[in-house]
Amino acid sequence: MSELKQSIVVLILSCILVGCMVGPDFHSPSPPTATTYTKTPLSAKTVNIAEAGKAGKAQQFVTGQTIPAEWWALYHSTALNHLITVGLANSPNLAAAKATLRQAQESLNAQIGSLLFPAIAAQLNPQRQSYAGAAIGGGVPSSVFNLYNASVNVTYTLDVFGNSRRQIEAARAQVDYEYYELNAAHLSLTANIITTAITVASLQAQIAATNQLIRAESDLLSIVNKQFDLGGASQENILSQQTLLEQTRALLPPLEKSLAQSQHALSVLVGSLPSQSQLPYIHLDELTLPTRLPISLPSSLVRQRPDIQAAEALLRQANAQVGVATSNLYPQITLSGDYGWSSNVPSTLFHPVSNVWDIGGQLVQPIFNGGALRAQRRAAIAAYEYANEQYRQTVLQAFQNVADSLRALETDARAFKADTHAEIASRATLQLTRKQFQLGAVSYVNVLNAEQQYQQTVINRIQAQTARYSDTAALFQALGGGWWNGEGAVTR
């Protein structure tokens, strides 16, 4: 019994006094040294369009300000907030990402349990045996007897060169990867709901504007018909107005198709069937344009973008796998021990005279395997290099996303200003031309030209207004969406 106790002490000390970990230790890549996102400096704020009301307010870029977790609340839309709440609660993609994270966490727990701790198993093995005395010789009679065995087995592989710890490091990196993927799914879902809802509102506004044009052109057609009856217009004028009216009507089906598709997409994003969803109506002019846009420092972006963090987790996992492949080149030492009792009758099974035990160890050193282990190590190194380049590409793409969004907001404001002024001017021109035509001061061709110009400027203004709202959401998404700030973060 004393020998067994000494062996257990040796086993415990061996578990504690493990050796070093071979292979490279992971260090997070240094963030880019860039101090700006764009080659040329940004303006402090975008242009202001006073004639457009709250949709035309200037947007100010505030460097270094914290991004709010629930950034979508800056649109001040109860309907948008409701859609986000429903989407986060019902999205299958988000639920799947959460399940994948739980799976990775439990896989890590399983590896910790199987690799860092001794395996202890209890066995109870009753047997009834018969042997032939003739096989032994010497007139020994045949016999039938019972045999009872009870034992505890302990097995432990010493982590001398860090193989187990590198495997756990890789598993922990996988958990981190799934965690950041979950936050990326959270960010993508919220951004897609916002932009799709804005698209729905935009299409509804374009359809409403087109219907107004159809009514105006129908009224003008009635006037032309009356003028024709009085001899003040020709049949050609009537046909031209009918053509323009039908051309405008032809714009409706594509807009209605796009609206239906966008509504279907929004239904799926919030986790409901298109036939069963009840989407709130969102008026484009009721949305508030966020005017103070927090811009993260470039050095902070790599810590804020969940896709960059996920790429770093994969890089850390690949680094750990190099350590695993390296440790496979070194000896593996396994200790084992059994302690128990063996008797032919249950009544004496646990008596001291029935006690049995054994202690053993095993050392395995690879000598020749056709170069397989070294090839596996080279493959692990190549996988690490691949993960490193993928990380670099993810960082480059992230900086491009932010730069694109910043420039888009600048140009969106200028485009919206021009389209707003164009709409105002074309509306005034159309009203004046219609009055002049009714008085006979201009030809009908002038009316047609004014109608076409106004029709296009209305649609252009709505699309430019939509771009401001959508590109603002794209900027928040490009900056990481503030998931790390409080309520927006997804917890493990």
C-alpha positions as CSV (number, residue, x, y, z in Angstrom):
1,M,0.0,0.0,0.0
2,S,2.9,2.4,0.8
3,E,4.4,1.8,-2.6
4,L,1.1,2.8,-4.2
5,K,0.9,6.0,-2.2
6,Q,4.4,6.9,-3.2
7,S,3.5,6.2,-6.8
8,I,0.4,8.4,-6.6
9,V,2.6,11.2,-5.1
10,V,5.0,10.8,-8.0
11,L,2.2,11.0,-10.5
12,I,0.7,14.1,-9.0
13,L,4.1,15.8,-8.9
14,S,4.6,14.8,-12.5
15,C,1.3,16.4,-13.4
16,I,2.4,19.6,-11.7
17,L,6.0,19.8,-12.8
18,V,5.4,19.4,-16.5
19,G,7.9,20.5,-19.0
20,C,8.0,23.5,-21.4
21,M,5.9,23.9,-24.5
22,V,7.7,23.5,-27.8
23,G,6.7,25.5,-30.8
24,P,6.2,29.2,-31.3
25,D,4.3,31.3,-28.7
26,F,1.6,33.4,-30.2
27,H,1.7,37.2,-30.3
28,S,-1.1,39.4,-31.7
29,P,-0.1,41.1,-34.9
30,S,0.8,44.8,-34.6
31,P,-2.0,47.1,-35.7
32,P,-1.4,49.2,-38.9
33,T,0.6,52.3,-38.4
34,A,-1.8,54.4,-40.5
35,T,-3.3,57.5,-38.8
36,T,-6.1,58.1,-41.3
37,Y,-8.4,56.0,-43.4
38,T,-8.3,58.1,-46.5
39,K,-5.3,59.4,-48.5
40,T,-6.6,62.9,-48.5
41,P,-8.0,64.5,-45.3
42,L,-11.7,64.4,-44.6
43,S,-13.8,67.5,-44.2
44,A,-14.8,68.1,-40.7
45,K,-18.5,67.7,-41.7
46,T,-20.5,67.2,-44.8
47,V,-22.4,70.0,-46.6
48,N,-25.7,71.2,-45.2
49,I,-28.9,71.2,-47.3
50,A,-31.3,73.6,-45.5
51,E,-34.1,73.1,-48.1
52,A,-34.3,69.4,-47.3
53,G,-35.1,69.7,-43.6
54,K,-33.7,67.1,-41.2
55,A,-32.7,64.8,-44.1
56,G,-30.3,67.5,-45.3
57,K,-28.5,68.2,-42.1
58,A,-24.7,68.2,-42.1
59,Q,-23.0,65.1,-40.7
60,Q,-20.0,65.8,-38.5
61,F,-17.1,63.3,-38.2
62,V,-15.9,63.0,-34.6
63,T,-12.6,61.2,-34.4
64,G,-12.0,58.9,-31.3
65,Q,-15.5,59.0,-30.0
66,T,-17.1,55.8,-28.7
67,I,-19.5,54.1,-31.0
68,P,-22.8,53.3,-29.2
69,A,-23.7,49.7,-28.8
70,E,-27.2,50.2,-30.1
71,W,-26.2,52.5,-32.9
72,W,-29.4,52.0,-34.9
73,A,-31.2,54.1,-32.2
74,L,-29.6,57.2,-33.7
75,Y,-32.2,57.0,-36.5
76,H,-34.8,57.8,-33.8
77,S,-37.3,55.4,-35.4
78,T,-39.6,53.3,-33.1
79,A,-40.3,51.0,-36.1
80,L,-36.6,50.4,-36.8
81,N,-36.0,49.6,-33.2
82,H,-38.9,47.2,-33.2
83,L,-37.5,45.4,-36.2
84,I,-34.1,45.0,-34.6
85,T,-35.6,43.7,-31.4
86,V,-37.7,41.1,-33.3
87,G,-34.8,40.2,-35.6
88,L,-32.3,39.6,-32.7
89,A,-34.9,37.4,-31.0
90,N,-36.0,35.3,-34.0
91,S,-33.1,35.1,-36.4
92,P,-32.1,31.5,-37.2
93,N,-28.6,32.6,-38.3
94,L,-28.0,34.2,-34.9
95,A,-29.4,31.2,-33.0
96,A,-27.2,28.9,-35.1
97,A,-24.1,31.0,-34.3
98,K,-24.9,30.8,-30.6
99,A,-25.3,27.0,-30.8
100,T,-21.9,26.8,-32.6
101,L,-20.3,28.8,-29.9
102,R,-21.7,26.5,-27.2
103,Q,-20.5,23.5,-29.2
104,A,-16.9,25.0,-29.3
105,Q,-17.0,25.7,-25.6
106,E,-18.0,22.2,-24.7
107,S,-15.4,20.8,-27.0
108,L,-12.8,22.9,-25.2
109,N,-14.1,21.6,-21.8
110,A,-13.9,18.0,-23.1
111,Q,-10.3,18.5,-24.2
112,I,-9.3,20.1,-20.9
113,G,-10.9,17.2,-19.0
114,S,-9.2,14.5,-21.2
115,L,-5.8,16.1,-21.7
116,L,-4.9,17.9,-18.5
117,F,-6.3,15.4,-15.9
118,P,-5.6,11.8,-15.2
119,A,-8.1,9.3,-16.5
120,I,-9.5,7.3,-13.6
121,A,-11.8,4.4,-14.1
122,A,-13.4,1.9,-11.7
123,Q,-14.0,-1.7,-12.7
124,L,-16.0,-4.6,-11.2
125,N,-15.5,-7.8,-13.1
126,P,-17.3,-11.0,-11.8
127,Q,-16.5,-14.2,-13.8
128,R,-17.3,-17.9,-13.7
129,Q,-14.7,-20.2,-15.3
130,S,-14.1,-23.8,-16.0
131,Y,-10.8,-25.5,-16.8
132,A,-9.9,-29.0,-17.8
133,G,-7.6,-30.8,-15.4
134,A,-6.2,-32.9,-18.2
135,A,-4.7,-29.8,-19.7
136,I,-2.6,-29.4,-16.5
137,G,-1.8,-33.1,-16.0
138,G,-0.8,-35.0,-12.9
139,G,-4.3,-36.2,-12.3
140,V,-5.7,-32.8,-11.5
141,P,-9.5,-32.9,-11.7
142,S,-11.5,-30.5,-13.8
143,S,-13.0,-27.6,-11.8
144,V,-15.5,-24.8,-12.1
145,F,-14.9,-21.7,-10.0
146,N,-15.9,-18.1,-9.6
147,L,-13.5,-15.1,-9.8
148,Y,-14.3,-11.6,-8.6
149,N,-12.2,-8.6,-9.5
150,A,-12.6,-5.0,-8.3
151,S,-10.0,-2.3,-9.3
152,V,-9.3,1.4,-10.0
153,N,-7.2,2.3,-13.0
154,V,-5.3,5.6,-13.3
155,T,-3.7,6.6,-16.6
156,Y,-1.9,9.9,-17.3
157,T,0.2,11.1,-20.2
158,L,2.8,13.6,-19.1
159,D,2.6,16.9,-21.0
160,V,6.4,17.3,-21.0
161,F,6.7,19.1,-24.3
162,G,3.3,20.8,-24.3
163,N,1.3,18.7,-26.8
164,S,-1.8,18.7,-24.6
165,R,-1.6,22.4,-23.8
166,R,-1.1,23.3,-27.4
167,Q,-4.2,21.3,-28.3
168,I,-6.1,23.1,-25.6
169,E,-4.7,26.4,-26.9
170,A,-6.0,25.6,-30.4
171,A,-9.4,24.6,-29.0
172,R,-9.6,27.9,-27.0
173,A,-8.8,29.8,-30.1
174,Q,-11.7,28.0,-31.8
175,V,-14.0,29.2,-29.0
176,D,-12.8,32.8,-29.6
177,Y,-13.3,32.4,-33.3
178,E,-16.9,31.3,-32.8
179,Y,-17.5,34.1,-30.3
180,Y,-16.3,36.8,-32.8
181,E,-18.3,35.1,-35.6
182,L,-21.4,35.4,-33.4
183,N,-20.8,39.1,-32.9
184,A,-20.1,39.4,-36.6
185,A,-23.5,37.7,-37.3
186,H,-25.1,40.1,-34.8
187,L,-23.6,43.1,-36.5
188,S,-24.5,41.9,-40.0
189,L,-28.1,41.1,-39.0
190,T,-28.7,44.6,-37.5
191,A,-27.0,46.4,-40.4
192,N,-29.0,44.3,-43.0
193,I,-32.3,45.0,-41.2
194,I,-31.5,48.7,-41.2
195,T,-30.5,49.0,-44.8
196,T,-33.3,46.7,-46.0
197,A,-35.9,48.7,-44.1
198,I,-34.5,51.9,-45.5
199,T,-34.7,50.4,-49.0
200,V,-38.3,49.5,-48.4
201,A,-39.0,53.1,-47.3
202,S,-37.2,54.4,-50.3
203,L,-39.2,52.2,-52.8
204,Q,-42.4,53.2,-51.1
205,A,-41.5,56.8,-51.5
206,Q,-40.5,56.3,-55.2
207,I,-43.8,54.5,-55.8
208,A,-45.8,57.3,-54.2
209,A,-43.9,59.9,-56.2
210,T,-44.5,58.0,-59.4
211,N,-48.2,57.7,-58.6
212,Q,-48.3,61.5,-58.1
213,L,-46.7,62.0,-61.5
214,I,-49.3,59.6,-63.1
215,R,-52.1,61.6,-61.6
216,A,-50.6,64.9,-62.8
217,E,-50.0,63.5,-66.3
218,S,-53.6,62.1,-66.3
219,D,-54.9,65.5,-65.4
220,L,-52.8,67.1,-68.2
221,L,-54.1,64.5,-70.6
222,S,-57.6,65.6,-69.7
223,I,-56.7,69.2,-70.4
224,V,-55.2,68.3,-73.8
225,N,-58.4,66.4,-74.7
226,K,-60.5,69.4,-73.9
227,Q,-58.1,71.6,-75.9
228,F,-58.4,69.2,-78.8
229,D,-62.2,69.4,-78.6
230,L,-61.9,73.2,-78.8
231,G,-59.4,73.1,-81.6
232,G,-56.5,74.3,-79.5
233,A,-54.5,71.0,-79.6
234,S,-53.7,68.4,-82.2
235,Q,-54.2,64.6,-82.2
236,E,-50.4,64.4,-82.0
237,N,-50.4,66.3,-78.7
238,I,-52.9,63.7,-77.3
239,L,-50.9,60.8,-78.5
240,S,-47.7,62.2,-77.1
241,Q,-49.3,62.8,-73.7
242,Q,-50.7,59.3,-73.7
243,T,-47.3,57.9,-74.5
244,L,-45.7,59.8,-71.6
245,L,-48.5,58.7,-69.3
246,E,-48.0,55.0,-70.2
247,Q,-44.2,55.3,-70.0
248,T,-44.6,56.6,-66.4
249,R,-47.1,53.8,-65.6
250,A,-44.5,51.3,-66.9
251,L,-42.1,52.5,-64.1
252,L,-44.4,51.1,-61.4
253,P,-44.2,47.3,-61.9
254,P,-40.3,47.2,-61.5
255,L,-40.6,49.4,-58.4
256,E,-43.4,47.2,-57.0
257,K,-41.4,44.1,-57.7
258,S,-38.3,45.5,-56.0
259,L,-40.5,46.6,-53.0
260,A,-42.0,43.1,-52.7
261,Q,-38.6,41.5,-52.8
262,S,-37.2,43.9,-50.2
263,Q,-40.2,43.3,-47.9
264,H,-39.7,39.5,-48.3
265,A,-36.0,39.9,-47.4
266,L,-36.9,42.0,-44.4
267,S,-39.4,39.4,-43.2
268,V,-36.7,36.7,-43.4
269,L,-34.2,38.9,-41.6
270,V,-36.6,39.3,-38.6
271,G,-37.3,35.6,-38.6
272,S,-40.8,35.3,-40.1
273,L,-42.3,33.9,-43.3
274,P,-43.1,36.5,-46.0
275,S,-46.7,35.5,-46.0
276,Q,-47.1,35.9,-42.2
277,S,-44.9,38.9,-41.4
278,Q,-46.5,42.2,-40.3
279,L,-43.9,44.8,-41.1
280,P,-44.4,48.3,-39.7
281,Y,-44.6,51.1,-42.2
282,I,-41.6,53.3,-42.3
283,H,-41.8,56.7,-44.0
284,L,-38.4,57.8,-45.4
285,D,-38.9,61.4,-44.2
286,E,-39.7,60.3,-40.7
287,L,-36.1,58.9,-40.2
288,T,-33.6,61.1,-38.4
289,L,-30.2,61.3,-40.1
290,P,-27.4,60.7,-37.5
291,T,-25.4,63.9,-37.5
292,R,-22.5,63.1,-35.1
293,L,-20.6,60.1,-36.6
294,P,-18.0,58.6,-34.2
295,I,-14.9,57.6,-36.1
296,S,-12.6,55.1,-34.4
297,L,-8.9,55.6,-34.5
298,P,-7.2,53.4,-37.2
299,S,-5.1,51.7,-34.5
300,S,-8.3,50.7,-32.7
301,L,-10.1,49.2,-35.7
302,V,-8.4,45.8,-35.5
303,R,-9.7,45.4,-31.9
304,Q,-13.3,46.5,-32.8
305,R,-14.1,44.7,-36.0
306,P,-15.3,41.2,-35.1
307,D,-14.2,39.7,-38.5
308,I,-10.6,40.9,-37.7
309,Q,-10.8,39.4,-34.3
310,A,-12.1,36.1,-35.8
311,A,-9.2,36.1,-38.3
312,E,-6.8,36.6,-35.4
313,A,-8.3,33.7,-33.5
314,L,-7.8,31.5,-36.6
315,L,-4.2,32.7,-36.7
316,R,-3.7,31.8,-33.0
317,Q,-5.2,28.4,-33.7
318,A,-2.9,27.8,-36.6
319,N,0.1,28.8,-34.4
320,A,-0.9,26.3,-31.7
321,Q,-1.2,23.6,-34.3
322,V,2.5,24.2,-35.2
323,G,3.3,23.6,-31.6
324,V,1.2,20.3,-31.7
325,A,3.1,19.1,-34.8
326,T,6.4,20.1,-33.2
327,S,5.7,18.2,-30.0
328,N,4.8,15.1,-31.9
329,L,8.5,14.8,-32.8
330,Y,9.4,14.4,-29.1
331,P,8.9,11.4,-26.7
332,Q,5.5,10.8,-25.1
333,I,5.6,9.5,-21.5
334,T,2.5,7.7,-20.1
335,L,2.1,6.6,-16.5
336,S,-0.5,4.0,-15.4
337,G,-1.5,2.2,-12.3
338,D,-4.1,-0.3,-11.0
339,Y,-5.2,-0.9,-7.5
340,G,-7.8,-3.4,-6.5
341,W,-8.8,-6.8,-5.1
342,S,-9.3,-10.3,-6.6
343,S,-11.0,-13.2,-4.9
344,N,-13.0,-16.4,-5.8
345,V,-15.7,-15.6,-3.2
346,P,-17.4,-12.2,-2.6
347,S,-17.0,-12.4,1.2
348,T,-13.2,-12.1,1.0
349,L,-13.0,-9.7,-2.0
350,F,-11.9,-6.7,0.0
351,H,-9.7,-8.5,2.5
352,P,-6.0,-7.4,2.6
353,V,-5.0,-10.9,1.3
354,S,-7.0,-10.2,-1.9
355,N,-5.2,-6.9,-2.6
356,V,-3.5,-6.6,-6.0
357,W,-1.9,-3.6,-7.7
358,D,0.5,-2.7,-10.4
359,I,2.4,0.4,-11.6
360,G,3.7,1.0,-15.1
361,G,5.1,3.5,-17.5
362,Q,5.6,3.9,-21.2
363,L,7.9,6.1,-23.2
364,V,7.4,6.3,-27.0
365,Q,9.9,8.1,-29.1
366,P,9.2,8.3,-32.9
367,I,12.3,7.0,-34.8
368,F,11.2,6.4,-38.4
369,N,7.9,7.1,-40.0
370,G,8.9,7.9,-43.5
371,G,9.1,11.7,-42.7
372,A,5.4,11.9,-42.0
373,L,5.8,13.9,-38.7
374,R,8.1,16.4,-40.2
375,A,5.8,16.8,-43.2
376,Q,2.9,17.4,-40.9
377,R,4.9,20.1,-39.1
378,R,5.8,21.8,-42.5
379,A,2.1,21.6,-43.4
380,A,1.1,23.2,-40.1
381,I,3.6,26.0,-40.7
382,A,2.2,26.5,-44.2
383,A,-1.3,26.6,-42.7
384,Y,-0.1,29.3,-40.3
385,E,1.3,31.4,-43.1
386,Y,-2.0,31.0,-44.9
387,A,-3.9,32.2,-41.8
388,N,-1.5,35.1,-41.5
389,E,-2.1,36.3,-45.0
390,Q,-5.9,35.9,-44.6
391,Y,-5.6,38.1,-41.5
392,R,-3.7,40.7,-43.4
393,Q,-6.3,40.6,-46.2
394,T,-9.1,41.0,-43.6
395,V,-7.4,44.1,-42.1
396,L,-7.0,45.6,-45.6
397,Q,-10.6,45.0,-46.5
398,A,-11.7,46.5,-43.2
399,F,-9.8,49.7,-43.8
400,Q,-11.2,49.8,-47.3
401,N,-14.7,49.5,-46.0
402,V,-14.3,52.4,-43.6
403,A,-12.6,54.6,-46.3
404,D,-15.3,53.8,-48.8
405,S,-18.0,54.7,-46.3
406,L,-16.4,58.0,-45.3
407,R,-16.0,59.1,-48.9
408,A,-19.5,57.9,-49.7
409,L,-21.0,60.1,-47.0
410,E,-19.1,63.1,-48.3
411,T,-20.3,62.6,-51.9
412,D,-23.8,61.5,-50.8
413,A,-24.3,64.9,-49.2
414,R,-23.2,66.8,-52.2
415,A,-25.3,64.6,-54.5
416,F,-28.3,65.1,-52.3
417,K,-27.9,68.8,-52.3
418,A,-27.6,68.9,-56.1
419,D,-30.7,66.6,-56.5
420,T,-32.7,68.6,-54.0
421,H,-32.0,71.9,-55.8
422,A,-32.7,70.2,-59.1
423,E,-36.1,68.9,-57.9
424,I,-37.0,72.4,-56.6
425,A,-36.1,74.1,-59.8
426,S,-37.7,71.4,-62.0
427,R,-41.0,71.6,-60.0
428,A,-41.1,75.4,-60.4
429,T,-40.3,75.0,-64.1
430,L,-43.0,72.4,-64.6
431,Q,-45.6,74.6,-62.8
432,L,-44.7,77.6,-64.9
433,T,-44.7,75.7,-68.2
434,R,-48.1,74.2,-67.5
435,K,-49.6,77.6,-66.9
436,Q,-47.9,79.0,-70.0
437,F,-49.3,76.1,-72.1
438,Q,-52.8,76.6,-70.8
439,L,-52.5,80.2,-71.9
440,G,-51.1,79.2,-75.2
441,A,-47.7,80.9,-74.6
442,V,-45.6,77.7,-75.2
443,S,-45.9,74.6,-77.2
444,Y,-46.8,71.2,-75.8
445,V,-43.2,70.0,-76.4
446,N,-42.1,72.3,-73.6
447,V,-44.6,70.7,-71.2
448,L,-43.4,67.2,-72.2
449,N,-39.8,68.2,-71.5
450,A,-40.6,69.8,-68.1
451,E,-42.6,66.7,-67.1
452,Q,-39.7,64.3,-67.9
453,Q,-37.2,66.5,-66.1
454,Y,-39.3,66.7,-63.0
455,Q,-40.0,63.0,-63.0
456,Q,-36.3,62.2,-63.0
457,T,-35.4,64.8,-60.4
458,V,-37.9,63.4,-57.9
459,I,-36.6,59.9,-58.2
460,N,-33.0,61.1,-58.1
461,R,-33.7,63.1,-54.9
462,I,-35.3,60.1,-53.2
463,Q,-32.4,57.8,-54.2
464,A,-29.9,60.3,-53.0
465,Q,-31.7,60.7,-49.6
466,T,-31.7,56.9,-49.3
467,A,-28.0,56.7,-50.0
468,R,-27.3,59.1,-47.1
469,Y,-29.2,56.8,-44.6
470,S,-27.9,53.6,-46.0
471,D,-24.2,54.7,-46.2
472,T,-24.5,55.9,-42.6
473,A,-25.5,52.4,-41.5
474,A,-22.6,51.0,-43.6
475,L,-20.1,53.3,-41.8
476,F,-21.3,52.0,-38.4
477,Q,-21.0,48.4,-39.7
478,A,-17.5,49.1,-41.1
479,L,-16.4,50.5,-37.8
480,G,-17.5,47.4,-35.9
481,G,-20.9,48.5,-34.7
482,G,-20.0,49.1,-31.1
483,W,-20.7,45.5,-30.1
484,W,-18.1,45.7,-27.4
485,N,-19.9,48.6,-25.6
486,G,-22.4,47.2,-23.2
487,E,-25.8,46.0,-24.3
488,G,-24.8,45.5,-27.9
489,A,-22.2,42.9,-27.0
490,V,-23.0,39.2,-27.3
491,T,-21.9,37.5,-24.1
492,R,-20.4,34.0,-24.0
